[in-house]
Amino acid sequence: MSTIQTPDWIKDAVFYQIFPDRFASSPALRKPANLELWEVPPTRHGFKGGDLLGIVEHLDYLADLGISALYLNPVFRSAANHRYQTYDYYQVDPLLGGNRALRQLLDEAHQRGIRVVLDGVFNHAGRGFYQFHHILENEAASPYIAWFSIKGFPLNAYDVYQEPNYQAWWNLRALPKFNTSTPAVREFLWGVAQHWVQLGIDGWRLDVPEEIPDPFFWQELRRRVKAINPEAYLVGEIWHLAPDWLAGDRFDGVMNYPFATACLRFFVEEDVDPELVRGMGYAQGPHLSVREFGATIDSLLGAYDPEVSRCLLNLLGSHDTPRFLTLARGEESALRLAILFQMTYPGAPCIYYGDEIGLQGGRDPDCRRAFPWGQERWNGALLSYIKGCIALRQAHPALRRGEFTTLHARDEVYAFARRLENESLVVALNAARSARAPQIEVAGYLPEGVRLRAVWSDAVATVEGGMLSGISLPPRSGAVWVTG
């Protein structure tokens, strides 16, 4: 029995990540001029005009898809379309509809049983942040001098031909880094985390937490947030295995980029274009054989307590990565296999907005295209498939909470079992370009002679001689069977 306490609802959640400027624009909000046209490719600095009321107006679409939790990229006042350079942590950006729009989104989402997790950017602010601006104007005389690590005056906050003379994230002058050793800074950031949880958000996705390598900072943030809502979800943006961060005293989960990497390197038939993932620290390396894929998955699951594995945010892509379908060179079968695996694997699956309708996109900013509302531009067959995968997960508790056992990793077929109490499921994924009829060993796992009902294929499987037999998998397809 695990001693680690995690939010119970995460085990049943299916997340949908939204980049607020690009998902939907409500006609109920008046917008300024000079917005980019919705349909044209995004630029690094351009605004499309998406807003929180636009999300509200499409909550029924998300509920119909099977979504039960939203992860929103930053929503607070900022001079950037991505809003990772915040200048007011207590006000929602007016371009998104302000605080009233967030209140409406929380109320409408919660009425539908959909949770809302916000992006917490606590490592750095924007140049318009009050305390930084105060230093910019008053230099060494500012009472806020200790809020940032200043190396000289005047602050070089805008001259692109000179290095910033203050500590900034990745040396980007637009992102001055907080000095989190200053007590006032710590109290401010903890207060922000508390404030929005008190107002009803369901958790935080914490941006670049490794940039604040102070365990106590995150332990105290957790203590304060959980004192308000013990079921609030804390998930960190960490791109590698991070068991130290998930020992029960800091985060409940992390963004599971190693999972995405494994899926890309196995389900995509060719090596991923290295230029598309250059410098990202994920998806790099040669194509995995099925044995290597199976070993990788066992290693990922073995890195964490099972309670933690059920709370990882299992993504296939995000606002920071090229879209999965683009990395797969448009090969839809790779995405279909990965989605089926994602929806039958331990942890909280997360769909990046638009992936379900076949939206493509390369490196930032192309991966942040506007959602093409209008079904004539959607891949309807892919949408139906993904909706079915989500429904499959929701129909079977074992897929959400059950133990995971690898059964087979040969001849380009990967098969595993999920079991919870009296329910057992077997999932088989054929990554080959030809049909396969694998003999999957289940001795000691399923009793002899038992018949398994197909819930994601047409074939009935039977246990004979300790093997799951009588099955045939079409090329590049998956199947799921359940006992009973």
N, C-alpha and C positions, 0 to 999 in steps of 0.2 A: 504494500500500500504506500503510495507516494505521500511524502510530507509537504510537497510543494502545492500551494494553493493557487489556482488559476480560475478565471471567469468560466462558469459552467456553460454559458450560452455560446462561447466561441466554438465548442466542439460541433455545434449544429449549424454554424453560420456559413453562408456563402457570400463573400464580399464582392463589391463592385467598386473599382477605383475610378474617381472622376477628377479630371483637370477642369476646375470650374469655368474658366474662360472659354472652354471649347465644347462643352456638352450640350447646352441648350440655352437659348436667349428668350426671355419672356417679353411679350409685347406690353405687359403691365408696367414695365420699368422704362422710364425715359432714359435715353442713352446720349452721351456726348457725341459730337461729330468726330470724324477722322478714325473711325473703326475700320479694320480690314473687312473686306467682303468675306462672308462666312465660308464660301466654297473655295476660295483661292488658297494655295499652300501657305501655311503659317510662316511667319518670320520670327527672328529671335526677339524682337522688341514689340511687335504688333499686338494689338488687342482685337479680339473677335466680338466681345460683348456678351459672352455667356454669363449666367448669373444663377443665384440660388433659387429664385422663383422658377426659372426654367427647369431646374431639377424637380421642384415640387410638382410642376405640371406634367412630368413624365414618371412620377413614382408608380403609377399603375403599370406602365411598361416594364419597369424594373421588378415590381412584384410579380407580374405575369411571367417574367423570365425565371423567377425563383430566387431573386436576391433578398437576403435578409439583413445585410449590413452594408453601409457605404463607408468608404475611406475617401475623404476629400483632401486634395492638395490644399496648401494654405489659403485661408479665406480672409485674413486680417489685412488692414490697410497697408498698401505697398505701392511702390512706383513701378513694379514689374508685373508682367502678365502671369508669371509663375508664383509671385508673392512670397518668395523665399527671402526677400529683403524687406522685412517688416518695419514699419515706422510707428504703428500703434497696435499693441497686442490686445487692447480692450475694445476695439471697434472693428466690425466687419467692414471690408472695403465697400464704399458706396457704389462702385461699379457692379458689385455682386448683389446689391440690394440693402446693404447695411444690416444692423443687428436685428431689425424686425424681420428681414427675410430669413435669417438663420433661425429665429424663433419659430417662424412658420414652417420651415423645413423640418425642424426637430419635431414639432407637434404632428405634422402630417405624416412624417416617416414613422414615428412611434405608433400612431393610430393603425398603421399597416403592419406593425411588428418588425419594422426595419430600424436597426441601430445606426448611429452616426458617429464615426471616429474622425477627429480632426488632426491635421498635421501640426505638430509643435516644433517650431524652429527656435531652439533655445541656445544654440551655439553662437549665432551671429544675428545682427539686426541689419537695417538699412541705413543709409546715410541720413535719411530724414528722421530717424529715431531721436526723440527729444534730447536725451542726454548726450548723444554723439553730436547733434547739431549745436548744443550748448558749448561743447568743447571747441567745435569748429569756429564759433563766434568769439569765444572768450579765452581760448588757448589755456595756458597754465593757470589762469585765475578761475577756471570753472570748478565749482564744487563737485562736478561729476567726473573729474579727471581719472579717478580710479576705476570707473566703469569699463574702460577699455585700456589696452596696452599701447601707450603713446610713446613714440621714439623721437619725436621732434616737432618743431613748429616752424611755419604754419602747417596745418595738416594738408598733405597733398591728397585730397579726396577726389580730384577730378582731372588732373593733368595726366594724360595717358602716356606721356613721355618720361614720367618719373615714377619710381617705385613708391607705393604707399608707405608713409612713415608711421604707420600704426599696424598692429597685427590684424590681418584680414584673412578670411577663409580662402584657402588656396591662393592667397595673395591677390584676391579680387577686391579692388578698392570699394566696390559697391556693397561689400559684405563685411563691415567691421566686426571683429570677433569680440564677444563679451569677455571681460576678465572675471571669470566665475569664482575666483578666489576672494573677490570683494563681497563682504556679507550683504550689502545692499542689493547687489546684482542677484545673488542667490535668492534672497527673499522676494525680489521682484518676479523672478522666473517661477519660483514655486507658487507665488500668488496667482500668476496667470494660469498655471495648470489647475489650481483649485477653483478659480473663478468659473471657468467654462464647464467644468464637471458639475459644479453647483447649479449651473444654469441648464444642465440636462444632456450634455454630450455624453457619449458612451465610452469614451476612451481617447487616447492619444497615440498617434504614430510619431515617434521621436526622431527628428532629422539628425543625421550624422552624430550619434551619441558618443562615438569613440573620440571625437574631438574634445570631449569633456571627460578625460580619463580619471575622474574622481568618483570612486564608488559611492561615497557618502552623498554626493549631490543627487545621484539617481535613487539611492535608497530612501532619502528624505522625500524626494518627489513622489515616490511610490507610497510612502507612509501617509503623506498628506492626501493624495488622491484617493487611496483606498479607504481612508477614514471617512470620506464623503460618500463614496460608492464602492464597496468591496468588489463589485462585478465590473468595474471599469477596466477596459483592456489597455494595456501598455505594450506597444510593439515597437521595437527599435529598428532603424535602418542600418543593419549590419550585413555586409555582403558575403560573409564567410561563416563557417561554423563558430558558434559563440556560446559554448556551455557555461562559461563563467558569468555571462550576463543573464543566464536563465536558471539560476540556482534558487530562485524563489525570493530574492531580496531586491531585484531591480525590475526586470521586464517579465511579462508573461510570454512573449514570443518575439521573434525577429522576422524580417522579410526574408523568405527562404530562397535566396538567389542560387544556392547550390542545387536545389531542386530544379529550378528553371534550367540551370546549366546541364544537368543530367538529361532532362527531357530534350533539349536542343541537340545534344551530342548523340542521342540515340534515335529519336523519332525522325529527325531530319537526316535524310539519306547521305548527304554529302557534308563535308566539313563546312562549318559556318564561315562566311566571308570574314577574314580577320580584320579587314578595314572597318567593317560595320561595328565590331565590338572592341576596337583598339582602345586601350586605356581604361576599359570598364571593369576589369577584374572579374568578369564572368563570361560564360559561354565559350571560353577559349580552349583549344586543344582539338585533337583529331576525333573523328567519329568513334563512338563507343561500340564495341561488340555487345551482344546480348549478355554475355557472361560478365563483362566489365560493367555494364549498366546494372545488373543485378547486384554485383558486389558494391557498387556505389550507393545504391538505395539502402542496402543493409547497413552500410557504414553511416549514412545520414541518420537513419533511425537509431542506430546504436550510440550516436553521439549525445543523445538526450534522454532524460527520464520520459517514459511514455506519456505522462501527464503533460509534459512540455511539448512533445511532438504533436499532440492533438491541438496545440494552441499556436503553432507556427503559421505564418501567413504565406501560403503556398501560391506563388505567382508564376506566370509564364512570361511576363513582361511588365513594364511600368513606364512612367513618364521619363525615366532616365535611360531607357533602352530602346533600340529598334524593335518594332513589333515582331511577334513570333512568326507571323505569316510571311513577313518580308525576309526575315532570316532564313526561312524555309524555302525561299525563292518562289513563293506563291503556291507551294505544294500543300494543298488543303488536307490531304490525308495525314500529314505530320501533325497539324494542329488538332485534327479530330482525335488521333491517338493520344496526344498529350492531354487534351481536355478530359477524355475518358479516364486516363490514369489519374489526373488531378482530382477528379470527382470521386474516385474510389480509394484515395490515398489518405492516410491520417493527417489531420491538420485542416485549417480553414482555407479553402480555395478562394482565390481572388482573381476576378476577371477585369482586365484593363478595358475601360470603356471603348466600345466599338469593335473589339476583337470578335464579339459574337456575331457581327454582321459582315466580317471579312475586311475591316478597315486595315490598310497597310500604312507603313511609315518607316523611314530610315532613322538615322541619328537625329537627336535633338537639333532643331525644333520640329522636324518632319514627323516624329512619333507623337506629336501633340496636335494633330489635325482636328478640325471641327467635325463633330458627329454629323453625318449626312442624313438628316431627317427627311423621310420620304422613302417608302419601302421599295420603290423602283430601283433604288441605288443599293439595296441590301442584298446580301447572299442569303436568301430565305431558307435554303436547305441547310446551310451551316447554322443559322439561328435556331431552326427546329431541332437540329442535332444537339446543340449545346443545351437548349432548354430540356431536352430529354435526359441528358447526362445529369443535369442538376436535379431533375425529378427523381431519377434513379437514386441519387445520394439521399435525397430527402425521404424516400420510401423505405430505406433500410438502415436502421440504427447501427448495424454492424459496420457499415461503410463510414460512419461518422465517429464511432466510439470503440469499435472492436479492435482486437489484437491483429497484428499484421504478420503474415508468414510467407516468405518466398517459397514457391513450390517448384519452379521450372525456369531455366534460363539457357535454352539450347535452340539451335537452328532458327534463330531470329524470332523466337517466341518467348515472351516473358509472361509468367503466370504467378499469381499469388492468391492467398486466401485472407479473408477477413472474418473474424468470429466474435460474437458477443452473445453470451448465454446460449440460447437454443438456436440461434440463427448463424449459419455459415454461408459465405459466398466465395466463389472462385471466379477470378478475373483473368482472362487470357488476352494478350495483345500480340498480334502478328505484324511485325514490322517488315516482313519480306514482301517482295513483288510477286510472289506466287502463293497459292493456297498451301496451308499446312494442316496436318492431321496429327497433332502432338499427342504423345502418351505422357500424361502428367501424373507423376507419382503423388498419391495422397494417402498412402498407407500410414496408419497411426494418426491421421488427421480426420478422415471420413471413414465410416464403417463400410465393410464389404457389401456390395449389392444395392447400396442406396442410389436412388435416382435423383438427379438435380434438375430443377426446372429452369429453363432458359428465361432470363429477364432482359437480356440484351443480345439476342441472337435467335435463330429458329431451331437450333439443335437441342436435343435432350441428351444429357450426359449421364453415364452410369459408372459406378465404381466396380471394376472387375479386376481381380488379381492385384489389388492395391493401386490400380491405375485408373485415372479418369479417362475413359475411352468413349468412342463413338462420336467424337467431335471433329468438325472440319472448320477451319478458319479461312475465310476468303482473304485475298491479298490486302495488306495494309488495313486491317480491321481488328476489332476487339469483340469479345463476347463475355457475358457475365451469367453465372448460374447461381441459384440459391437452393438450399435444402428445404424440404417441406413442400 
